[in-house]
Structure formats: structure tokens, C-alpha cells
Amino acid sequence: MTQRRARSPRIGLEKDRDARPRIGLALAGGGPLGAIYEIGALCALEEVLDGLDLTQLSGYVGVSAGSFIAAGLANGMTPRELCAAFIENDDSEGADLLSPALLMRPAWGEYARRLAAVPGLTAQALFQYAFKRRSRLAAFERLGRALPAGLFSGHAMERQLARLFSREGRSNDFRTLERKLVLVATDLDSGEAVPFGQPGHDDVPISLAVQASSALPGLYAPVEVQGRTCVDGALKKTLHASVLLDAGLDLLICLNPLVPFDATHAPRHKVLGSGEARIPRLVDGGLPIVLSQTFRSLIHSRLELGMRGYAESHPQTDIVLFEPDHRDAELFLANTFSLSQRRALAEHAYQRTRELLRSRRSTLGAQFVRHGIGINRAVLDDPERRLVAQRRRAVLGGTRLSRALKRLDETLVDLEHATA
């Protein structure tokens, strides 16, 4: 975390008439798990930080799964409303965007288009092998074009989002929002970032921009937007925070859901939905675990590099990053497609963010107060605070003794950060 004070006026995101600080929010991606983590963490921040209205910030930037959340906040949906709609499946919103039924719709159109090309591609491969003396491998590489560019389609999710943002008081048009919103995708053909919401890219429906920003290659079919073939914005950068920083901010709050897991220092834990266990060597988990750790490490190393760059290029802006503990096995091993798991994971993210705030209340409090934000100690220290149904209390709350020991550990960590 950097601690830098704004010193000079900037052109871009103008301060409000009452000279309130310019505060921005940058949300990284991470699939359904990332969205769940961000909702839980934002609910904790909303409750604890007095003077911070997450629906009234100067600007929002979202990448991949973060684009869902950023678009909702910019439309005036509070973190609690996002939790009701996306986590608890509240019928008042009817927008269960994190359900497998919506997220895992097969890309039938993509399958049909590729299947129709098989006869022609087969004939070309045979011709190259028989008459042009190409190797079998080279000739049949052409058949690779028959493979679909994505397994699932995001069209159903886009339509659901369009309905959600078309309700009274909301907008599916970047140009009519009261707050700056940027959702970043990647142009597959050029590798360039496509910042939907910025001038020249603001006539695209917000729902379509979310679909494009979260189209993870291989998993989701690319999205055609105004002649561009767009895929996940995380291919270019993890946060894309510079689109807000360059416009001028006093404080930027960043959330990153994906971190590499540190199995060497992980304590014994209760994996959500199972008994007590200890994480073995990650290689023992097989290919899925190895790939997950590899992807998380690549994404996070790029994030660390980007954060250092932001601190150097924008020394006038305070930048605060929230992310999971690297030893958090629950998030690393979670099954995000179970409804009970989804609620438990949101609760877990909520409680872990509260723990982080308690363990760094001195340094964070000094940083936030410069921007008119205070830490509500009564709310932060309230052991009865929960995000979702109280029936999770026995699992997530622990015994009085364990809570007391945890609170002591948080105090010691806070003292360590304050004296560092």
C-alpha cells in the first residue's frame, strides 16, 4: 500500500462543488469467485468506512468479473443490493447472474458455425497432404480452425444485465450515467485495450461491454462489438487503473480477488463444506490445482508490477489495495457454483476484509482520514456482524475463545504495521 498525499490540482475528474475528495474504485477480475469476493469485501468496506458512499464515487473501472460489480455500483446499486441480487438470489431483482444456468450456456451458434466449416477444412487438409506434399501434421493443423473459440456464450448474461440496468433510475448507456464508468476489454486481433465508456467507446451498451470484458478466451466465445472481436480485459492488464488515475484522483481503492496460494505457511483450516484439513503440496492436487496456481501467480506478478508503476507515475494519489490473504485456503479451493458455497464465500470475504481492516486500522485510518473517511470502530469491532443468513454463524463465527485469540492477533499485526 502506498501512502501519498494529493498536492496539486489536476484536470479530469473535477472535485464536487463542496470540494469533496475525488475517489475512484478499480476492480480486477477473477471469474465468479472474483465477483463473490468483491461483493463481500465491498459490503464490509461500506459498513466500516464512514464518509465513503460506494455508489457516489468519482469514477469506476472494472475488468472481467469486476466489470459486473463496477457497472452495478455506477448504476446506484449498493454493495448490499448487489449481494441480494447476485449472491442471495433476491427475487426483487431477479438477476441471478452468478448461477451456473446463466454462466454456462453452451455457445451453440459458435458450435454450428465451426461444424459447418468441417467439410471444407477437411478437403483443404487432404489436398495439401496429397498434392502439395505437406506433412500430415501441417496439413491437419488446418482442421484446428474447426474448434470453437469458446465453450460458453455470454449472450444470456448480457440480456439479463440489460434488463437489470434498464430499470427505473438506472441506465444501460455510459453517456447518461452520472458517474464515470470504464469497462475494459481486449481487442483479440490487435492486442490493444478497449476502454468502453471512454470517449469514442461510450456508445456501446453497458451490458454488452460487461460481456466483452469478461469473455475469457477458451471458456467464453469472443464478442463482436462494432467490428472488433473482444475478449477478457485482463489479457492486457490486471486492473487498468490508469484510466482513472490519469483523469485525476485523490484516493484510489483497488480490489484484486486472485492471489497465489502460499501452502508453505497455510494454517490448519476448515475448507468450506468439508472437514478440517491441511493443504498438501500443490502438485498433489493434480493439473487443476497446478493450473490455478500458475494463473494466479502470473496475474498477481503483473499486478504487483502495475501497482509499483502507478505509485511512481501518480505520486499525488493515495492508492489502497485490498486482496485475500495468500494463506487463505477457503478461497483457493472453493467451488463457486454451489449456492450454499456462494453464500458462504461471500460471508468469508466479508469477514476476512473486516479482519484486514482491524489488523491495519492504524495505518489505514491515517490514510483514509486525509480524504474525509473515518473507520467506525464500533461497527468494525462488533462480533455479531454478518453478511448473509445467520444459519452460517456456527460455521463461520467460531467460539468466543477463538474470536478473542483472533482479535489479539489482529491487534498485534496492527501494531506491527503502525511501527514499521
Disulfide bonds with the S-S distance in Angstrom:
none
